[in-house]
Amino acid sequence: MGGSGSVTLPGTAALTQVGRLATLSWEVLRAIFKRPFQFREWIQQCWFFASVTILPTALVAIPFGAVIALQLGSLTTQIGAQSFTGAASALAIVQQASPLITALLVAGAGGSAVCADIGARKIREEIDAMEVLGVNPIQRIVVPRVLAAIVVSVLLNGLVSVVGVLGGYFFNVVLQGGTPGAYLASFNALAQVPDLWISEIKAFLYGFVAGVVAAFRGLNPAGGPKGVGDAVNQAVVITFLLLFLINVVLTAVYLKVVPPKAL
């Protein structure tokens, strides 16, 4: 094979990006414990994330809970297990739907804005100027935004769980003729505290991934404003893919480690 140019092996660029993303994740974890902590910036970012995600998250949680309740209510009626509708729908909302809804909106609304902000700073060479002045951009810019994504994800997860369960309860009782006592009794019979813990752990990891991926793509845009726009789109897509992969792994581990509650 002739020629003096370098040959790029298939998959090398992708592996390089994975390595750089993992390196940034480690740098963020290390910078969290360094001082000074940008407390004011963190509070501002928490408020920003919350302001752009609370209303859409609540509005999405209601129909999502309704769809789950209606579908499971119809299924349990077919197999003669109407008394377990509440437990099935509530567990599906708490364990699976709530963290994913929260993460998708945090990544789509907040993460895209973070990526655009950091990308704009990068192409204006503000990041390079900070490094020249001896300011660590990871500690100054990235860490407050990642922590804000984590905090808001965990808090919103609780909001989605409550709204989703209430929505499922309403639609099951009102539209499908279920009994309130059976709905609540079945939920109390099968639900357990680890179900809530795994939901919050998922939300925690999802928030971290959304924040780190948004920062990574913002710090590495192609040239010009178009590159920033492409980086925003890539950040959202990459985050979604990673979230579903993490969800599969955590769910499989949880079902193996935590035994189901006996009736």
Salt bridges, closest charged atoms under 4 A:
GLU41 OE1 - ARG140 NH1 3.84
GLU41 OE2 - ARG145 NH1 2.91
ASP117 OD2 - ARG121 NE 3.36
ASP117 OD2 - ARG145 NH2 3.03
GLU126 OE1 - ARG121 NH1 3.77
GLU126 OE2 - ARG124 NH2 2.78
ASP128 OD1 - LYS122 NZ 3.52
ASP230 OD2 - LYS226 NZ 3.05
